[in-house]
C-alpha cells in the first residue's frame, strides 16, 4: 500500500482444523497517509467468503473467478466465459473474435499490451494481478481484479493468455464510501 494505491483486496484459503471445509477469507486492506505520503494507519477487514453448499470449494472458485478469457497473440478473444452475460451483459458470442482492447478501459491498455508482449515472448512466467476496468453492455465500466497467466502448449511456447477476473465494483464503491466516512469522522 502506498499513497497512489491506498487499498487492495486478496483472497486466502485458511485451513481451520475444527471445520470440515476450507475457509476462504477476503482481506480488504487500506492505508491512510498524511500529506507527505507517510503511513499513519492501516486497516484490514477479513470476510469469510466460503458459502457452505453442496458444491463446496468449486462453488467458492466459481464465485471468485467469475470472468474467464483466453486471448490470442493478436489480442483477439478466443474464449469468454458464460458468466460475462450476467456480469457485463455480453453473451460470450458477442465477445469472441473481437479485440480485448474493445472492452478494456483505455487506462488499462498499456498494462495489458506489456503483459501480452512479455508473455508471448516468453519473458514473463509469473501470474500478474491487476485491477482493470471492463466495459459492460451499457458502455459503463465494471472494476475487476484480474489474474493474468500464460497458457503454454505442449511444445513449450505460449499459445494464449488467460485472464481470470472477479467483479470488485461493489468493493471499490465500499472503499470509496469507507474513505469518505473516515475523512468525515476525522473532521
N, C-alpha and C positions, 0 to 999 in steps of 0.2 A: 504494500500500500504506500502511496506517495501522493503529494498534493494533486497531481494530474490524474491519478487513478485512486480515488478515495474509497471505493468499495469493490468487493469481489465476492463470489459465491463458489463453493466447491462441495462435492459430494464424497462421503466416506462410507465404506462398509465397515461397521464396527461389530465385531463378534461379542455377544453377551451370553455368558455361559447359562444363565437362568432361562434363556429363551431358546425355543427350538427352531427359530428362524433368524436370519441375519437382520440387522437393523441398519437402515440407510439413513444417514444424517446429512442434511444440507446445512452448511455453515455459511452464514452471511456475515462477512467481516467488513467493518467500516473504520476508517481512520479519520480523526479530526485534527486539523493542522492549523497553526497560527499563521499570521501574515508573512512570516519568514520561512514557511514551509516546514517548521519543526512539529513533530508529532506531539499532540497534547493529550489525546485519549484514543483508546481503541475500544471498539465494541464488537462482540461476537455473539451471534444468536444461532443456536443449534435447533433445527427442527427435525423430528423423526419423520422421515419420508416414507417409511415402509407401510404399505397398506396390506394388511393381512387378508389375502384372498386365496382361493384355491390354486391360482397360478403362482403364488409365492414370488420368488425372485424374478421370474420372467415378467410379471406384472410391473414390478418396480422398474425394470430395464425399459419396458415399453413406455413408461411414463417419463423416464429420464431422457431417453434418446428418441424424441418424437419425430424429428425430421431427419431423413437419411437421403443423401445424394451421392451419386457416382458421377464424376466429371472426367471427360477425356482430355487429351493433350491440347485440343483446340478450345477448351473451356466450355464445351457443349455438355449438357446434362444427358447422361446415358440412362440414369435411373432417378426417380423421385418417389419416395415412399407414399403410400396411400394416405397417411396422416396429414399430408400437405393440404388436402381438401378441407379437413376440419379446422386446421390451424390458420392457413393462409387463404383458403377459398379457391385454390387452384387444384384441379384434377391433375394427377401425375402426367396424363397425356397432354395437358396444357403446357407442361414444362419441358418434358423430354424432347431433345433435339434443339432446344434453344440455348443460348449462352447463359451461364450462371450470372454473368455481369448484367443481364437484363433484369435480374431480380434483386441484386445486392446493391445497397446504398453506395453512391459514388465515393464516400469517405472510406469505404472498406475495399475498394478496387485494388489499391496499391498493395495492401497486405496479401490479398488472395493471389495477385499476379506474382508476387515474390514467392509465396508458398508453392504455386504451381511450377514456376521456373526451377526452384530448388529441388522439388520432388521429382520432376521429370528428368532432371539432370543427375539424379541420384545423390544430391548433396545433403538432403535432409531426410533423416530416418525417424526422428522422434515425433510424437504426437504434439501438435500445436493446439493450444486452447486460446480462443479469442472470442470476444463479444462482437457480434455483427448485427447489422440491420438488414432484414429481408423484406422486400415489398410484398404486400398482400394484394388480393384482387380488387381492393378499394383504393389502390395507389397510396396506401399508408404503410408505415414500416413497423415490423414486429422485431423486437430485440430478441436475439438468441445467443446462447453460449454454445460455441461450436468447437468440436474436436475434429481436427483435420489430420488424416493419415494417408499413407501411400498404399495402394493395392499392388502387390508385386506378383508378376506372372511366374510361371514355372521356370523360365529362363533367367530369372533374377532382375528383369527390367521392370520399371514401374509402368503398369498398364493404365491405371486410372488413379484419381484421388477421391477418397471417401470423406464426406462431411457428415458428421452426426451432430445434431443440434437440439437443444432444449429451449423452448419458449420461456424467456425470462422477463417479458414485458411487465407483468404484474410485480415482479421483484424489483425491477428498475423504478417503477412508479412508487412502490412502497419505500424504497430507499430515498427517493426524492421527497416523499412525504415525511419520512423519519428525519431527514436532514433539516427540512423546514421546521418541523416541530422542535427539534433540538435547538435550532437558532432562535426560535421564539422563546423557548424556555430560558436560554442564556440571557436574552434581553430582559 
